[in-house]
Amino acid sequence: GVNGQPNYLILGRDGQELVPKRAYNLDVEAYIDFLKSGVEAYNKTK
């Protein structure tokens, strides 16, 4: 079978993953936390 659900990645300037990838999920708060963790990780690379 083929899984058609998206995976979300937050990448740094060098193309490396900044935080672990996340599979599609309807939990909005968890997605917001994922985005915030990506911003925090990105800011540490500056």
N, CA, C and O atoms as CSV, one atom per row, in Angstrom:
chain,resi,resn,atom,element,x,y,z
A,1,GLY,N,N,0.820,-1.194,0.000
A,1,GLY,CA,C,0.000,0.000,0.000
A,1,GLY,C,C,0.854,1.243,0.000
A,1,GLY,O,O,2.029,1.230,0.366
A,2,VAL,N,N,0.234,2.291,-0.414
A,2,VAL,CA,C,0.893,3.590,-0.467
A,2,VAL,C,C,0.286,4.487,0.596
A,2,VAL,O,O,-0.936,4.589,0.709
A,3,ASN,N,N,1.127,5.126,1.362
A,3,ASN,CA,C,0.665,6.075,2.367
A,3,ASN,C,C,0.665,7.458,1.742
A,3,ASN,O,O,1.721,7.966,1.365
A,4,GLY,N,N,-0.498,8.071,1.628
A,4,GLY,CA,C,-0.610,9.370,0.985
A,4,GLY,C,C,-0.569,10.539,1.949
A,4,GLY,O,O,-0.764,11.683,1.539
A,5,GLN,N,N,-0.319,10.271,3.228
A,5,GLN,CA,C,-0.283,11.355,4.203
A,5,GLN,C,C,1.072,12.065,4.143
A,5,GLN,O,O,2.102,11.425,3.936
A,6,PRO,N,N,1.066,13.380,4.323
A,6,PRO,CA,C,2.332,14.124,4.255
A,6,PRO,C,C,3.191,13.933,5.502
A,6,PRO,O,O,2.692,13.623,6.584
A,7,ASN,N,N,4.461,14.121,5.323
A,7,ASN,CA,C,5.417,14.234,6.419
A,7,ASN,C,C,5.953,15.650,6.382
A,7,ASN,O,O,6.210,16.198,5.310
A,8,TYR,N,N,6.120,16.238,7.545
A,8,TYR,CA,C,6.602,17.610,7.635
A,8,TYR,C,C,8.046,17.602,8.116
A,8,TYR,O,O,8.396,16.900,9.065
A,9,LEU,N,N,8.875,18.390,7.448
A,9,LEU,CA,C,10.284,18.517,7.790
A,9,LEU,C,C,10.613,19.985,7.975
A,9,LEU,O,O,10.104,20.845,7.256
A,10,ILE,N,N,11.463,20.262,8.941
A,10,ILE,CA,C,11.999,21.611,9.105
A,10,ILE,C,C,13.499,21.488,8.899
A,10,ILE,O,O,14.198,20.822,9.662
A,11,LEU,N,N,13.975,22.142,7.853
A,11,LEU,CA,C,15.371,22.027,7.456
A,11,LEU,C,C,16.114,23.322,7.706
A,11,LEU,O,O,15.545,24.411,7.629
A,12,GLY,N,N,17.400,23.185,8.008
A,12,GLY,CA,C,18.263,24.341,8.147
A,12,GLY,C,C,18.779,24.782,6.791
A,12,GLY,O,O,18.439,24.197,5.763
A,13,ARG,N,N,19.591,25.803,6.799
A,13,ARG,CA,C,20.144,26.340,5.545
A,13,ARG,C,C,20.971,25.314,4.790
A,13,ARG,O,O,21.069,25.360,3.564
A,14,ASP,N,N,21.568,24.383,5.536
A,14,ASP,CA,C,22.407,23.363,4.904
A,14,ASP,C,C,21.615,22.136,4.458
A,14,ASP,O,O,22.194,21.171,3.961
A,15,GLY,N,N,20.299,22.170,4.633
A,15,GLY,CA,C,19.450,21.066,4.209
A,15,GLY,C,C,19.305,19.951,5.230
A,15,GLY,O,O,18.621,18.960,4.974
A,16,GLN,N,N,19.938,20.102,6.377
A,16,GLN,CA,C,19.838,19.092,7.431
A,16,GLN,C,C,18.573,19.303,8.260
A,16,GLN,O,O,18.136,20.435,8.466
A,17,GLU,N,N,17.992,18.202,8.734
A,17,GLU,CA,C,16.809,18.295,9.592
A,17,GLU,C,C,17.184,18.967,10.904
A,17,GLU,O,O,18.176,18.604,11.536
A,18,LEU,N,N,16.385,19.949,11.310
A,18,LEU,CA,C,16.628,20.634,12.574
A,18,LEU,C,C,15.925,19.940,13.731
A,18,LEU,O,O,16.418,19.949,14.859
A,19,VAL,N,N,14.797,19.351,13.457
A,19,VAL,CA,C,14.022,18.600,14.449
A,19,VAL,C,C,13.530,17.326,13.762
A,19,VAL,O,O,13.482,17.268,12.534
A,20,PRO,N,N,13.168,16.322,14.531
A,20,PRO,CA,C,12.658,15.096,13.900
A,20,PRO,C,C,11.424,15.377,13.047
A,20,PRO,O,O,10.584,16.203,13.402
A,21,LYS,N,N,11.328,14.672,11.910
A,21,LYS,CA,C,10.179,14.882,11.031
A,21,LYS,C,C,8.898,14.477,11.740
A,21,LYS,O,O,8.910,13.732,12.720
A,22,ARG,N,N,7.802,14.987,11.219
A,22,ARG,CA,C,6.502,14.745,11.836
A,22,ARG,C,C,5.539,14.272,10.765
A,22,ARG,O,O,5.460,14.860,9.686
A,23,ALA,N,N,4.814,13.220,11.060
A,23,ALA,CA,C,3.791,12.725,10.143
A,23,ALA,C,C,2.505,13.527,10.337
A,23,ALA,O,O,2.314,14.173,11.367
A,24,TYR,N,N,1.642,13.477,9.353
A,24,TYR,CA,C,0.354,14.163,9.407
A,24,TYR,C,C,-0.408,13.756,10.657
A,24,TYR,O,O,-0.457,12.581,11.020
A,25,ASN,N,N,-1.006,14.758,11.314
A,25,ASN,CA,C,-1.765,14.536,12.534
A,25,ASN,C,C,-2.739,15.696,12.680
A,25,ASN,O,O,-2.399,16.831,12.347
A,26,LEU,N,N,-3.926,15.434,13.164
A,26,LEU,CA,C,-4.938,16.487,13.311
A,26,LEU,C,C,-4.782,17.299,14.592
A,26,LEU,O,O,-5.558,18.227,14.820
A,27,ASP,N,N,-3.806,16.978,15.431
A,27,ASP,CA,C,-3.596,17.687,16.695
A,27,ASP,C,C,-2.922,19.033,16.424
A,27,ASP,O,O,-1.712,19.102,16.205
A,28,VAL,N,N,-3.718,20.093,16.442
A,28,VAL,CA,C,-3.223,21.431,16.097
A,28,VAL,C,C,-2.166,21.899,17.089
A,28,VAL,O,O,-1.142,22.445,16.679
A,29,GLU,N,N,-2.390,21.700,18.375
A,29,GLU,CA,C,-1.428,22.151,19.387
A,29,GLU,C,C,-0.082,21.446,19.222
A,29,GLU,O,O,0.967,22.070,19.383
A,30,ALA,N,N,-0.105,20.173,18.908
A,30,ALA,CA,C,1.145,19.434,18.692
A,30,ALA,C,C,1.881,19.973,17.466
A,30,ALA,O,O,3.111,20.032,17.457
A,31,TYR,N,N,1.138,20.365,16.437
A,31,TYR,CA,C,1.764,20.930,15.237
A,31,TYR,C,C,2.397,22.283,15.555
A,31,TYR,O,O,3.499,22.583,15.094
A,32,ILE,N,N,1.700,23.091,16.339
A,32,ILE,CA,C,2.256,24.383,16.752
A,32,ILE,C,C,3.536,24.164,17.553
A,32,ILE,O,O,4.522,24.872,17.348
A,33,ASP,N,N,3.531,23.197,18.456
A,33,ASP,CA,C,4.738,22.875,19.224
A,33,ASP,C,C,5.875,22.441,18.299
A,33,ASP,O,O,7.027,22.819,18.508
A,34,PHE,N,N,5.551,21.651,17.280
A,34,PHE,CA,C,6.537,21.218,16.287
A,34,PHE,C,C,7.154,22.433,15.592
A,34,PHE,O,O,8.373,22.515,15.440
A,35,LEU,N,N,6.308,23.376,15.171
A,35,LEU,CA,C,6.812,24.577,14.500
A,35,LEU,C,C,7.676,25.415,15.433
A,35,LEU,O,O,8.725,25.916,15.025
A,36,LYS,N,N,7.249,25.571,16.669
A,36,LYS,CA,C,8.030,26.347,17.642
A,36,LYS,C,C,9.386,25.696,17.894
A,36,LYS,O,O,10.396,26.390,18.011
A,37,SER,N,N,9.413,24.372,17.978
A,37,SER,CA,C,10.692,23.694,18.192
A,37,SER,C,C,11.611,23.891,16.990
A,37,SER,O,O,12.828,23.987,17.147
A,38,GLY,N,N,11.036,23.952,15.800
A,38,GLY,CA,C,11.825,24.222,14.601
A,38,GLY,C,C,12.415,25.619,14.609
A,38,GLY,O,O,13.570,25.810,14.229
A,39,VAL,N,N,11.634,26.593,15.039
A,39,VAL,CA,C,12.122,27.973,15.129
A,39,VAL,C,C,13.246,28.056,16.156
A,39,VAL,O,O,14.269,28.695,15.908
A,40,GLU,N,N,13.061,27.414,17.302
A,40,GLU,CA,C,14.101,27.428,18.335
A,40,GLU,C,C,15.386,26.779,17.827
A,40,GLU,O,O,16.479,27.300,18.048
A,41,ALA,N,N,15.251,25.653,17.152
A,41,ALA,CA,C,16.429,24.961,16.613
A,41,ALA,C,C,17.114,25.816,15.553
A,41,ALA,O,O,18.343,25.882,15.507
A,42,TYR,N,N,16.333,26.466,14.706
A,42,TYR,CA,C,16.907,27.321,13.663
A,42,TYR,C,C,17.664,28.490,14.287
A,42,TYR,O,O,18.769,28.820,13.856
A,43,ASN,N,N,17.070,29.115,15.297
A,43,ASN,CA,C,17.716,30.260,15.939
A,43,ASN,C,C,19.037,29.876,16.592
A,43,ASN,O,O,19.924,30.720,16.720
A,44,LYS,N,N,19.185,28.637,17.003
A,44,LYS,CA,C,20.447,28.169,17.594
A,44,LYS,C,C,21.546,28.014,16.549
A,44,LYS,O,O,22.725,27.956,16.898
A,45,THR,N,N,21.172,27.947,15.268
A,45,THR,CA,C,22.173,27.768,14.212
A,45,THR,C,C,22.732,29.088,13.714
A,45,THR,O,O,23.686,29.097,12.936
A,46,LYS,N,N,22.172,30.180,14.137
A,46,LYS,CA,C,22.631,31.494,13.653
A,46,LYS,C,C,23.962,31.859,14.251
A,46,LYS,O,O,24.499,32.927,13.957
